[in-house]
Amino acid sequence: MINITLPDGSVRQYEKGTSAHQIALSISEGLARNVLAAEVNGEVWDSTRPIESDSSVKLLTWNDTAGKSTFWHSSAHLMAEALEALYPGTKFGIGPAIETGFYYDVDFGDREFSSDDFKAIETKMIELAKQKETFVRESVSKADAVKYFTEKGDEYKLDLIDGLEDGKITFYTQGSFTDLCRGPHIPNTGFVKAVKLMNVAGAYWRGDETKKQLTRIYGVTFPKASELTEYLLMIEEAKKRDHRKLGKELELFAFSEKVGMGLPLWLPKGTALRERLVNFLTKAQAKAGYEQVVTPHIGHKNLYVTSGHWEKYGKDSFQPIKTPQEGEEFFLKPMNCPHHCEIYKTKPRSYKDLPVRFAEFGTVYRYEQSGELHGLTRVRGFTQDDAHLFCMPEQVKEEFKKVIDLVLYVFKSLGFDNYTAQVSLRDPENKSKYIGSDENWRLSENAIIEAAAEKGLNTVVEYGEAAFYGPKLDFMVKDALGRKWQLGTIQVDYNLPERFELEYTGSDNQKHRPVMIHRAPFGSLERFIAVLIEHCAGNFPLWLSPEQFIVLPISEKYEEYAKKVLDELNNSDIRGLIDFRDEKIGRKIRDSEVKKIPYMLIIGDKEMAEGKVSVRKHGEGDLGEMTLEEFNNLLRKEITV
C-alpha cells in the first residue's frame, strides 16, 4: 500500500500502482469525469499514470491552470493528427500550450496554406475528438526514436531528439498519430468539445532566422461549446479595447517609421495623461521617503560589464556607440540600476543614513526583434518608474513590505483589484543562469516569501522566473476581460552591491555591504498605460482623464458664455475644452462620446439665461441642469486621488 496526501492534508491509502484517475473515482464519479491530469509531488502527470510510492497528489481540472495547459497541449496533438490526415507528408516542429490556447509549427512543403483552410481542420479535429482516442505514453530508446522519425522523414523531430538523453525519451500516440513528447496529456480526445483556429503566422525553426520558416497555426479549444462562444465574444470586446486602436482614436500616442519601430511618440493628450501618472507616483514616493535622481541615457560599457548585464544581455542590446577615442564604447542605457549604484557611491554612508531610496522615471532602451514589437506593450524605448533602495540586511523585510504597500496603493487608485503576487524564484535545477552565492539567494528568497505572507497576499510560487541577480515578487493583474498582465515588480538583490563594492559603516564602526531592492509599481509607463487603456476601455478615472469635460454650445451665439464656463472651471483646476464646430448638437454629443470625454456641458438659451449648464455623463446620459458650483462639487466628489 502507498500513502496519498491530498491538498486538504488528508492521507488515504491505495494499492501501489494506483493512478490519479482511480483516486478521483474513489472520491466521486463526478470528480473523476472532470480530472484532466494530476500534480504528483509537484510534477504534472497523466491522470492514468501509475503512482508507485508515497506521494502528494492534486487532481487537476479545467479550473486549474496546469489542467487547462494539459488540455491545450493535447489539443495541439489533436490538431497535428488532423493535419496529417488532411495533408499527408506534413512535418512537425513543436506544439506547446500557451496562455491563450496552443500552436503547432508545421512544414507543409510546397503546399500553400492560409486561414481559408481552418474550417476543414476544425471539422476534422471535432471528428477525431468524438472518437475518444486515448493518449498512450511509451518510453522509447534514443535509437528507436531516431529510427521512427528517420523512416517518417521528419527532420525537425530528429533535431529535437539529438538534444535528448537516452532513457528520457517518450512518445505519445492517439489514434494514428504518434509524437515525440514529454507529456502529460488528458485521458482521451473526447474531452475536446469545441475548436477554433485563431491565426496563422510564420516562425523560424528554433527561432533562428538562418533556418527554414515554418507555418505556425494558433488555436484554442474548450470542454464546452458555450465556453468557446463566451471566449469569442471576449475576443471581440478585446478588439474594441485594443490600446493601439484607442490610442489613435483618443490621440494619445503614435508611431513613425522614420523615427523607428518600437519608439512611441507621445501626443499632447497622451503626454498629459502620462505626466499625471508620474506626478501621482512622485507625490506618493515623496511621502514614503524617496529621493528623485536623474541619470544619463547612455553609459560606458564598463558600467554594464561591472553590473553583469553585458555578459547576460550584451548580444541582445543595441550595438555599442563608439566615440572618436579608440576603444571607448558607450551603450544606450538598458536599465537604471547600475547608475543608481554609482550615485550611492558618491559619498560615504553610515548605518544611520540607511535606508537610502533613489527614484527615477528613467527611459531605457532594449533591442527587440521587429516581430516581437506590439503597440506600447513591447517597445524598444520605455520609461520605468524605477527605484532602488539600499538598506541593512535587517531592514530588508520591512522595506519590502513598505514597497508592497505602495504597489497596492497604485493598483487601488487605478481600479486594478484582481491580482496575484507571483513569487519568482531561482531554478534549482539550473543555477548557472544566475549570479551570486547560494547563501545570498537563500536570504533574499526567504525575505520575499515572509514579507508576502505577512502582508496576506494571494501568492503563487514560480521556479525559474527570477531575475539573473535575484528573486522577485511580480504582481500579476487581471483586467476587466480576465486577461492576466505582469505589472508591478519588487526584487531583492545581494549581488549588485557586491559587484559595485557598495559599503556602509555599521554601528560597530566596521564596513558592511548593503542589500539592494529594485522596485517599479507601474513596471514601465508604456506597458502600464497600454494595460490601463484596455482595462477601462479608454474611460480613464476622472482624475487621470486628459479632458474632464467639454462645453457644447448649441450655436455660435452661445460661444461667449461657453468661454466664461470654460474659464471658471479651468480656474478651479478642472480640465476641459469647447467644441466650436458648426455642427448640430447631436453630432457634437456623439463625437464627444467617441472621444470618451467624461462630461458634456450643453449650452443653449435656457442655460445661458439661468447661468447654468445641462450636464451629460459619458455612457450614462442626461444628469439635468446644474450651476457651475454644483458641477464643480460633482467632479470633486468623483475625484478621489
PAGUDO-963091 format. One line per field, with one value per residue (C-alpha): residue in three letters; chain; x, y, z. Coordinates in steps of 0.1 Angstrom, whole numbers, padded with zeros to 4 digits. Example, Ala and Ser with C-alpha at 12.3 -4.5 7.8 and 13.67 -1.06 7.14 Angstrom:
residuo <- [ala, ser]
cadena <- [A, A]
xx <- [0123, 0137]
yy <- [-0045, -0011]
zz <- [0078, 0071]
% end
This chain:
residuo <- [met, ile, asn, ile, thr, leu, pro, asp, gly, ser, val, arg, gln, tyr, glu, lys, gly, thr, ser, ala, his, gln, ile, ala, leu, ser, ile, ser, glu, gly, leu, ala, arg, asn, val, leu, ala, ala, glu, val, asn, gly, glu, val, trp, asp, ser, thr, arg, pro, ile, glu, ser, asp, ser, ser, val, lys, leu, leu, thr, trp, asn, asp, thr, ala, gly, lys, ser, thr, phe, trp, his, ser, ser, ala, his, leu, met, ala, glu, ala, leu, glu, ala, leu, tyr, pro, gly, thr, lys, phe, gly, ile, gly, pro, ala, ile, glu, thr, gly, phe, tyr, tyr, asp, val, asp, phe, gly, asp, arg, glu, phe, ser, ser, asp, asp, phe, lys, ala, ile, glu, thr, lys, met, ile, glu, leu, ala, lys, gln, lys, glu, thr, phe, val, arg, glu, ser, val, ser, lys, ala, asp, ala, val, lys, tyr, phe, thr, glu, lys, gly, asp, glu, tyr, lys, leu, asp, leu, ile, asp, gly, leu, glu, asp, gly, lys, ile, thr, phe, tyr, thr, gln, gly, ser, phe, thr, asp, leu, cys, arg, gly, pro, his, ile, pro, asn, thr, gly, phe, val, lys, ala, val, lys, leu, met, asn, val, ala, gly, ala, tyr, trp, arg, gly, asp, glu, thr, lys, lys, gln, leu, thr, arg, ile, tyr, gly, val, thr, phe, pro, lys, ala, ser, glu, leu, thr, glu, tyr, leu, leu, met, ile, glu, glu, ala, lys, lys, arg, asp, his, arg, lys, leu, gly, lys, glu, leu, glu, leu, phe, ala, phe, ser, glu, lys, val, gly, met, gly, leu, pro, leu, trp, leu, pro, lys, gly, thr, ala, leu, arg, glu, arg, leu, val, asn, phe, leu, thr, lys, ala, gln, ala, lys, ala, gly, tyr, glu, gln, val, val, thr, pro, his, ile, gly, his, lys, asn, leu, tyr, val, thr, ser, gly, his, trp, glu, lys, tyr, gly, lys, asp, ser, phe, gln, pro, ile, lys, thr, pro, gln, glu, gly, glu, glu, phe, phe, leu, lys, pro, met, asn, cys, pro, his, his, cys, glu, ile, tyr, lys, thr, lys, pro, arg, ser, tyr, lys, asp, leu, pro, val, arg, phe, ala, glu, phe, gly, thr, val, tyr, arg, tyr, glu, gln, ser, gly, glu, leu, his, gly, leu, thr, arg, val, arg, gly, phe, thr, gln, asp, asp, ala, his, leu, phe, cys, met, pro, glu, gln, val, lys, glu, glu, phe, lys, lys, val, ile, asp, leu, val, leu, tyr, val, phe, lys, ser, leu, gly, phe, asp, asn, tyr, thr, ala, gln, val, ser, leu, arg, asp, pro, glu, asn, lys, ser, lys, tyr, ile, gly, ser, asp, glu, asn, trp, arg, leu, ser, glu, asn, ala, ile, ile, glu, ala, ala, ala, glu, lys, gly, leu, asn, thr, val, val, glu, tyr, gly, glu, ala, ala, phe, tyr, gly, pro, lys, leu, asp, phe, met, val, lys, asp, ala, leu, gly, arg, lys, trp, gln, leu, gly, thr, ile, gln, val, asp, tyr, asn, leu, pro, glu, arg, phe, glu, leu, glu, tyr, thr, gly, ser, asp, asn, gln, lys, his, arg, pro, val, met, ile, his, arg, ala, pro, phe, gly, ser, leu, glu, arg, phe, ile, ala, val, leu, ile, glu, his, cys, ala, gly, asn, phe, pro, leu, trp, leu, ser, pro, glu, gln, phe, ile, val, leu, pro, ile, ser, glu, lys, tyr, glu, glu, tyr, ala, lys, lys, val, leu, asp, glu, leu, asn, asn, ser, asp, ile, arg, gly, leu, ile, asp, phe, arg, asp, glu, lys, ile, gly, arg, lys, ile, arg, asp, ser, glu, val, lys, lys, ile, pro, tyr, met, leu, ile, ile, gly, asp, lys, glu, met, ala, glu, gly, lys, val, ser, val, arg, lys, his, gly, glu, gly, asp, leu, gly, glu, met, thr, leu, glu, glu, phe, asn, asn, leu, leu, arg, lys, glu, ile, thr, val]
cadena <- [A, A, A, A, A, A, A, A, A, A, A, A, A, A, A, A, A, A, A, A, A, A, A, A, A, A, A, A, A, A, A, A, A, A, A, A, A, A, A, A, A, A, A, A, A, A, A, A, A, A, A, A, A, A, A, A, A, A, A, A, A, A, A, A, A, A, A, A, A, A, A, A, A, A, A, A, A, A, A, A, A, A, A, A, A, A, A, A, A, A, A, A, A, A, A, A, A, A, A, A, A, A, A, A, A, A, A, A, A, A, A, A, A, A, A, A, A, A, A, A, A, A, A, A, A, A, A, A, A, A, A, A, A, A, A, A, A, A, A, A, A, A, A, A, A, A, A, A, A, A, A, A, A, A, A, A, A, A, A, A, A, A, A, A, A, A, A, A, A, A, A, A, A, A, A, A, A, A, A, A, A, A, A, A, A, A, A, A, A, A, A, A, A, A, A, A, A, A, A, A, A, A, A, A, A, A, A, A, A, A, A, A, A, A, A, A, A, A, A, A, A, A, A, A, A, A, A, A, A, A, A, A, A, A, A, A, A, A, A, A, A, A, A, A, A, A, A, A, A, A, A, A, A, A, A, A, A, A, A, A, A, A, A, A, A, A, A, A, A, A, A, A, A, A, A, A, A, A, A, A, A, A, A, A, A, A, A, A, A, A, A, A, A, A, A, A, A, A, A, A, A, A, A, A, A, A, A, A, A, A, A, A, A, A, A, A, A, A, A, A, A, A, A, A, A, A, A, A, A, A, A, A, A, A, A, A, A, A, A, A, A, A, A, A, A, A, A, A, A, A, A, A, A, A, A, A, A, A, A, A, A, A, A, A, A, A, A, A, A, A, A, A, A, A, A, A, A, A, A, A, A, A, A, A, A, A, A, A, A, A, A, A, A, A, A, A, A, A, A, A, A, A, A, A, A, A, A, A, A, A, A, A, A, A, A, A, A, A, A, A, A, A, A, A, A, A, A, A, A, A, A, A, A, A, A, A, A, A, A, A, A, A, A, A, A, A, A, A, A, A, A, A, A, A, A, A, A, A, A, A, A, A, A, A, A, A, A, A, A, A, A, A, A, A, A, A, A, A, A, A, A, A, A, A, A, A, A, A, A, A, A, A, A, A, A, A, A, A, A, A, A, A, A, A, A, A, A, A, A, A, A, A, A, A, A, A, A, A, A, A, A, A, A, A, A, A, A, A, A, A, A, A, A, A, A, A, A, A, A, A, A, A, A, A, A, A, A, A, A, A, A, A, A, A, A, A, A, A, A, A, A, A, A, A, A, A, A, A, A, A, A, A, A, A, A, A, A, A, A, A, A, A, A, A, A, A, A, A, A, A, A, A, A, A, A, A, A, A, A, A, A, A, A, A, A, A, A, A, A, A, A, A, A, A, A, A, A, A, A, A, A, A, A, A, A, A, A, A, A, A, A, A, A, A, A, A, A, A, A, A, A]
xx <- [0000, 0011, 0001, -0015, -0016, -0044, -0043, -0065, -0038, -0058, -0040, -0055, -0041, -0042, -0025, 0008, 0004, -0029, -0035, -0048, -0079, -0086, -0080, -0106, -0130, -0127, -0138, -0166, -0175, -0183, -0148, -0133, -0152, -0136, -0100, -0076, -0043, -0027, 0001, 0022, 0049, 0048, 0051, 0022, 0014, -0011, -0041, -0037, -0001, 0006, 0018, 0044, 0053, 0040, 0031, 0013, -0014, -0035, -0062, -0063, -0094, -0102, -0104, -0066, -0040, -0020, -0052, -0060, -0024, -0026, -0059, -0045, -0012, -0033, -0053, -0021, -0016, -0052, -0046, -0014, -0033, -0059, -0032, -0015, -0048, -0057, -0023, -0001, 0036, 0033, 0063, 0060, 0082, 0069, 0033, 0031, 0003, 0004, -0016, -0045, -0045, -0019, 0001, 0020, 0048, 0045, 0062, 0037, 0065, 0054, 0017, 0002, -0016, -0039, -0068, -0091, -0080, -0091, -0127, -0116, -0091, -0116, -0141, -0115, -0104, -0140, -0145, -0113, -0123, -0156, -0137, -0124, -0089, -0068, -0034, -0009, 0025, 0055, 0092, 0114, 0152, 0170, 0179, 0143, 0132, 0157, 0147, 0110, 0113, 0140, 0116, 0089, 0112, 0107, 0140, 0126, 0118, 0153, 0168, 0149, 0159, 0195, 0195, 0178, 0194, 0187, 0164, 0144, 0125, 0088, 0063, 0026, 0001, -0036, -0054, -0030, -0007, 0025, 0046, 0078, 0065, 0072, 0035, 0014, -0019, -0056, -0071, -0087, -0096, -0133, -0128, -0125, -0159, -0152, -0124, -0114, -0083, -0073, -0044, -0016, 0019, 0055, 0081, 0117, 0127, 0144, 0138, 0169, 0165, 0190, 0168, 0136, 0104, 0076, 0039, 0027, -0010, -0027, -0058, -0080, -0103, -0128, -0146, -0180, -0193, -0207, -0173, -0160, -0189, -0180, -0144, -0151, -0173, -0144, -0121, -0145, -0146, -0108, -0106, -0127, -0104, -0072, -0049, -0034, -0069, -0080, -0046, -0052, -0088, -0081, -0050, -0027, 0003, 0016, 0045, 0065, 0086, 0110, 0115, 0119, 0099, 0091, 0098, 0064, 0057, 0036, 0010, -0002, -0032, -0011, 0017, -0008, -0021, 0014, 0026, -0004, 0007, 0042, 0030, 0007, 0036, 0061, 0038, 0034, 0071, 0079, 0057, 0075, 0109, 0122, 0146, 0144, 0176, 0183, 0208, 0221, 0205, 0239, 0265, 0301, 0304, 0325, 0294, 0275, 0304, 0307, 0269, 0269, 0243, 0268, 0276, 0239, 0223, 0251, 0245, 0208, 0212, 0216, 0251, 0278, 0282, 0318, 0335, 0364, 0387, 0399, 0384, 0359, 0324, 0290, 0256, 0221, 0210, 0192, 0185, 0189, 0202, 0240, 0237, 0220, 0247, 0272, 0251, 0251, 0290, 0293, 0298, 0305, 0273, 0266, 0241, 0223, 0218, 0200, 0177, 0185, 0158, 0166, 0137, 0139, 0115, 0143, 0140, 0158, 0164, 0164, 0166, 0135, 0131, 0106, 0083, 0080, 0070, 0034, 0020, 0031, 0033, 0065, 0087, 0124, 0124, 0103, 0103, 0105, 0091, 0123, 0136, 0164, 0166, 0198, 0194, 0209, 0201, 0178, 0158, 0151, 0118, 0103, 0113, 0099, 0066, 0065, 0071, 0042, 0020, 0030, 0022, -0012, -0019, -0012, -0035, -0063, -0062, -0064, -0091, -0069, -0084, -0079, -0043, -0020, 0015, 0039, 0070, 0096, 0125, 0156, 0155, 0171, 0180, 0199, 0218, 0243, 0218, 0222, 0249, 0256, 0261, 0236, 0236, 0226, 0199, 0185, 0184, 0167, 0141, 0132, 0127, 0103, 0083, 0080, 0071, 0043, 0029, 0029, 0010, -0015, -0010, -0025, 0007, 0019, 0054, 0072, 0106, 0129, 0112, 0138, 0160, 0195, 0207, 0179, 0144, 0114, 0077, 0058, 0022, 0000, -0030, -0063, -0080, -0117, -0117, -0100, -0067, -0035, -0007, 0025, 0028, 0045, 0077, 0099, 0133, 0158, 0194, 0225, 0246, 0249, 0261, 0289, 0298, 0299, 0316, 0289, 0295, 0282, 0298, 0279, 0273, 0304, 0324, 0331, 0324, 0293, 0276, 0241, 0212, 0196, 0158, 0147, 0110, 0087, 0050, 0040, 0067, 0070, 0048, 0042, 0031, 0011, -0008, -0015, -0030, -0049, -0064, -0076, -0088, -0110, -0117, -0103, -0127, -0100, -0106, -0118, -0086, -0065, -0086, -0068, -0101, -0126, -0154, -0163, -0186, -0210, -0227, -0258, -0248, -0222, -0243, -0236, -0198, -0191, -0210, -0192, -0158, -0170, -0179, -0146, -0126, -0144, -0140, -0104, -0097, -0110, -0083, -0109, -0097, -0119, -0123, -0151, -0164, -0167, -0175, -0205, -0222, -0256, -0256, -0264, -0232, -0212, -0226, -0218, -0183, -0177, -0189, -0165, -0136, -0148, -0148, -0163, -0188, -0206, -0219, -0246, -0254, -0285, -0309, -0322, -0288, -0273, -0303, -0301, -0263, -0264, -0253, -0271, -0249, -0245, -0222, -0203, -0220, -0249, -0268, -0286, -0279, -0300, -0292, -0266, -0250, -0212, -0207, -0229, -0210, -0177, -0188, -0200, -0165, -0147, -0167, -0157, -0120, -0106, -0069]
yy <- [0000, 0036, 0068, 0096, 0130, 0153, 0191, 0194, 0175, 0142, 0110, 0080, 0045, 0029, -0001, 0006, 0015, 0033, 0062, 0097, 0088, 0059, 0082, 0106, 0077, 0067, 0103, 0107, 0097, 0134, 0144, 0116, 0127, 0161, 0152, 0161, 0154, 0153, 0171, 0144, 0157, 0190, 0174, 0173, 0137, 0119, 0110, 0074, 0070, 0046, 0061, 0037, 0053, 0076, 0109, 0142, 0144, 0172, 0164, 0189, 0200, 0227, 0252, 0247, 0265, 0232, 0213, 0239, 0238, 0200, 0202, 0227, 0207, 0176, 0198, 0207, 0169, 0166, 0193, 0177, 0144, 0163, 0180, 0147, 0131, 0160, 0169, 0137, 0144, 0173, 0176, 0189, 0211, 0219, 0222, 0237, 0251, 0288, 0312, 0315, 0281, 0263, 0264, 0240, 0248, 0228, 0224, 0218, 0216, 0232, 0234, 0269, 0273, 0300, 0307, 0295, 0260, 0265, 0252, 0218, 0214, 0223, 0199, 0171, 0178, 0175, 0143, 0128, 0141, 0123, 0090, 0095, 0083, 0075, 0093, 0064, 0071, 0050, 0052, 0048, 0043, 0071, 0046, 0036, 0072, 0082, 0051, 0061, 0097, 0088, 0065, 0091, 0117, 0143, 0162, 0185, 0157, 0143, 0177, 0176, 0140, 0149, 0171, 0144, 0118, 0081, 0068, 0101, 0099, 0093, 0090, 0097, 0082, 0089, 0072, 0070, 0099, 0094, 0123, 0129, 0144, 0146, 0150, 0150, 0146, 0144, 0109, 0109, 0133, 0132, 0159, 0184, 0196, 0230, 0241, 0274, 0281, 0317, 0327, 0316, 0331, 0324, 0311, 0302, 0268, 0271, 0309, 0311, 0334, 0313, 0282, 0274, 0294, 0271, 0278, 0284, 0277, 0290, 0275, 0273, 0245, 0241, 0213, 0231, 0248, 0276, 0285, 0289, 0313, 0333, 0334, 0347, 0374, 0384, 0385, 0409, 0431, 0430, 0443, 0472, 0479, 0474, 0501, 0506, 0514, 0536, 0553, 0565, 0575, 0593, 0610, 0596, 0582, 0574, 0555, 0567, 0546, 0575, 0577, 0539, 0508, 0504, 0540, 0556, 0593, 0607, 0632, 0662, 0643, 0612, 0632, 0649, 0615, 0602, 0632, 0629, 0593, 0605, 0633, 0608, 0584, 0611, 0625, 0591, 0584, 0617, 0607, 0573, 0589, 0585, 0610, 0617, 0613, 0617, 0596, 0599, 0580, 0563, 0546, 0534, 0497, 0491, 0501, 0472, 0448, 0455, 0450, 0417, 0430, 0430, 0393, 0384, 0408, 0425, 0405, 0413, 0450, 0479, 0479, 0500, 0537, 0543, 0576, 0593, 0579, 0544, 0516, 0538, 0524, 0535, 0519, 0532, 0527, 0493, 0497, 0522, 0501, 0504, 0542, 0543, 0521, 0548, 0575, 0556, 0555, 0593, 0597, 0575, 0560, 0552, 0528, 0560, 0570, 0538, 0530, 0552, 0553, 0566, 0570, 0579, 0579, 0567, 0560, 0528, 0511, 0475, 0459, 0437, 0419, 0436, 0407, 0409, 0446, 0452, 0487, 0500, 0466, 0456, 0486, 0494, 0526, 0528, 0547, 0528, 0541, 0528, 0530, 0513, 0511, 0504, 0491, 0469, 0432, 0435, 0462, 0442, 0427, 0459, 0479, 0452, 0454, 0492, 0487, 0462, 0489, 0514, 0489, 0481, 0519, 0523, 0494, 0506, 0541, 0529, 0502, 0471, 0450, 0415, 0405, 0377, 0381, 0357, 0348, 0343, 0321, 0307, 0274, 0250, 0227, 0253, 0276, 0286, 0311, 0332, 0352, 0353, 0328, 0302, 0319, 0353, 0336, 0318, 0350, 0371, 0344, 0340, 0377, 0379, 0348, 0361, 0397, 0385, 0362, 0389, 0412, 0385, 0385, 0358, 0343, 0316, 0303, 0301, 0285, 0297, 0331, 0351, 0378, 0367, 0387, 0379, 0367, 0389, 0395, 0401, 0414, 0396, 0417, 0406, 0432, 0438, 0409, 0385, 0387, 0384, 0410, 0413, 0449, 0459, 0441, 0441, 0424, 0417, 0419, 0409, 0407, 0442, 0457, 0432, 0438, 0475, 0472, 0492, 0498, 0515, 0519, 0499, 0507, 0485, 0510, 0482, 0482, 0463, 0455, 0470, 0450, 0465, 0464, 0471, 0482, 0495, 0497, 0506, 0484, 0508, 0537, 0525, 0490, 0502, 0528, 0501, 0478, 0507, 0517, 0482, 0476, 0507, 0508, 0543, 0555, 0567, 0576, 0613, 0625, 0610, 0618, 0643, 0662, 0660, 0679, 0695, 0725, 0721, 0753, 0747, 0775, 0803, 0828, 0810, 0809, 0838, 0822, 0789, 0807, 0820, 0785, 0771, 0798, 0795, 0757, 0758, 0783, 0756, 0732, 0712, 0704, 0709, 0724, 0739, 0723, 0754, 0734, 0745, 0711, 0701, 0693, 0657, 0653, 0670, 0647, 0616, 0627, 0635, 0600, 0585, 0605, 0592, 0627, 0621, 0651, 0671, 0706, 0717, 0754, 0770, 0798, 0784, 0776, 0810, 0828, 0809, 0808, 0770, 0741, 0709, 0680, 0647, 0619, 0597, 0563, 0573, 0602, 0633, 0644, 0675, 0712, 0724, 0756, 0757, 0753, 0722, 0707, 0716, 0698, 0668, 0664, 0669, 0640, 0618, 0627, 0606, 0609]
zz <- [0000, -0006, 0013, -0009, 0007, -0008, -0009, 0022, 0042, 0044, 0038, 0021, 0014, -0020, -0037, -0053, -0090, -0084, -0109, -0101, -0121, -0097, -0067, -0082, -0087, -0050, -0041, -0066, -0101, -0109, -0100, -0120, -0151, -0149, -0140, -0169, -0152, -0118, -0099, -0083, -0059, -0077, -0112, -0137, -0148, -0169, -0147, -0159, -0150, -0121, -0088, -0073, -0039, -0012, -0029, -0026, -0052, -0066, -0091, -0119, -0138, -0164, -0135, -0127, -0148, -0152, -0161, -0188, -0201, -0204, -0222, -0247, -0252, -0260, -0284, -0303, -0308, -0319, -0345, -0357, -0362, -0382, -0403, -0410, -0421, -0444, -0457, -0458, -0457, -0433, -0409, -0374, -0352, -0317, -0304, -0269, -0249, -0244, -0222, -0246, -0262, -0283, -0315, -0337, -0360, -0392, -0426, -0454, -0480, -0513, -0503, -0498, -0465, -0453, -0429, -0456, -0446, -0409, -0413, -0427, -0399, -0372, -0387, -0387, -0352, -0339, -0359, -0342, -0308, -0309, -0313, -0278, -0287, -0257, -0253, -0248, -0232, -0242, -0232, -0262, -0266, -0285, -0313, -0318, -0317, -0344, -0364, -0362, -0373, -0399, -0416, -0413, -0428, -0401, -0397, -0371, -0346, -0353, -0345, -0312, -0304, -0309, -0278, -0256, -0233, -0239, -0213, -0210, -0243, -0245, -0274, -0271, -0295, -0300, -0329, -0359, -0347, -0328, -0315, -0296, -0263, -0226, -0218, -0199, -0217, -0210, -0208, -0243, -0271, -0261, -0236, -0265, -0275, -0292, -0315, -0331, -0351, -0345, -0366, -0389, -0389, -0399, -0374, -0380, -0368, -0334, -0336, -0359, -0389, -0409, -0407, -0425, -0418, -0407, -0406, -0370, -0365, -0334, -0319, -0288, -0276, -0248, -0229, -0236, -0268, -0246, -0233, -0269, -0276, -0245, -0255, -0290, -0275, -0252, -0282, -0300, -0269, -0267, -0302, -0293, -0263, -0282, -0269, -0303, -0317, -0288, -0286, -0321, -0316, -0283, -0298, -0271, -0289, -0324, -0341, -0371, -0394, -0398, -0360, -0358, -0349, -0312, -0304, -0293, -0299, -0271, -0283, -0262, -0246, -0240, -0225, -0202, -0190, -0186, -0166, -0142, -0136, -0129, -0106, -0088, -0080, -0074, -0046, -0031, -0032, -0015, 0014, 0015, 0018, -0017, -0033, -0070, -0092, -0129, -0149, -0185, -0214, -0222, -0200, -0205, -0215, -0183, -0162, -0176, -0175, -0138, -0132, -0152, -0177, -0206, -0201, -0199, -0224, -0244, -0276, -0275, -0267, -0291, -0306, -0289, -0295, -0305, -0298, -0316, -0289, -0299, -0278, -0260, -0261, -0247, -0247, -0248, -0212, -0209, -0172, -0144, -0115, -0123, -0125, -0091, -0076, -0087, -0071, -0039, -0040, -0044, -0006, 0025, 0040, 0076, 0091, 0103, 0067, 0057, 0041, 0011, -0015, -0050, -0075, -0112, -0142, -0164, -0201, -0211, -0245, -0254, -0288, -0295, -0328, -0351, -0350, -0312, -0311, -0301, -0296, -0262, -0245, -0263, -0274, -0278, -0257, -0225, -0192, -0160, -0127, -0112, -0077, -0058, -0021, -0002, 0033, 0060, 0059, 0090, 0072, 0041, 0051, 0065, 0034, 0012, 0030, 0025, -0012, -0013, 0003, -0024, -0052, -0037, -0034, -0071, -0080, -0058, -0072, -0108, -0104, -0105, -0077, -0091, -0088, -0077, -0063, -0081, -0060, -0087, -0075, -0090, -0110, -0086, -0115, -0135, -0112, -0139, -0153, -0121, -0103, -0066, -0038, -0026, 0008, -0007, -0027, 0004, 0023, -0004, -0013, 0024, 0028, -0001, 0010, 0046, 0036, 0012, 0038, 0065, 0041, 0035, -0003, -0025, -0039, -0063, -0065, -0099, -0101, -0128, -0131, -0110, -0125, -0130, -0100, -0075, -0068, -0072, -0064, -0096, -0095, -0120, -0126, -0143, -0164, -0169, -0195, -0172, -0191, -0169, -0171, -0152, -0139, -0107, -0096, -0065, -0064, -0037, -0048, -0027, -0059, -0074, -0041, -0042, -0078, -0072, -0038, -0021, 0016, 0048, 0082, 0108, 0145, 0151, 0131, 0105, 0068, 0057, 0024, 0019, 0004, -0027, -0035, -0071, -0075, -0102, -0093, -0129, -0144, -0173, -0182, -0217, -0207, -0178, -0199, -0225, -0199, -0183, -0217, -0223, -0187, -0187, -0224, -0226, -0199, -0175, -0139, -0138, -0121, -0148, -0179, -0203, -0206, -0178, -0196, -0230, -0234, -0263, -0274, -0295, -0318, -0322, -0303, -0271, -0275, -0252, -0224, -0233, -0228, -0195, -0183, -0195, -0178, -0145, -0144, -0155, -0127, -0103, -0118, -0138, -0173, -0203, -0238, -0261, -0293, -0316, -0347, -0368, -0362, -0349, -0311, -0318, -0338, -0311, -0284, -0305, -0312, -0275, -0266, -0291, -0276, -0241, -0226, -0191, -0190, -0217, -0208, -0232, -0235, -0251, -0244, -0211, -0197, -0206, -0192, -0159, -0156, -0157, -0179, -0189, -0179, -0197, -0185, -0209, -0211, -0188, -0204, -0191, -0155, -0157, -0152, -0128, -0117, -0122, -0084, -0084, -0113, -0096, -0065, -0085, -0100, -0067, -0052, -0081, -0080, -0052, -0059]
% end
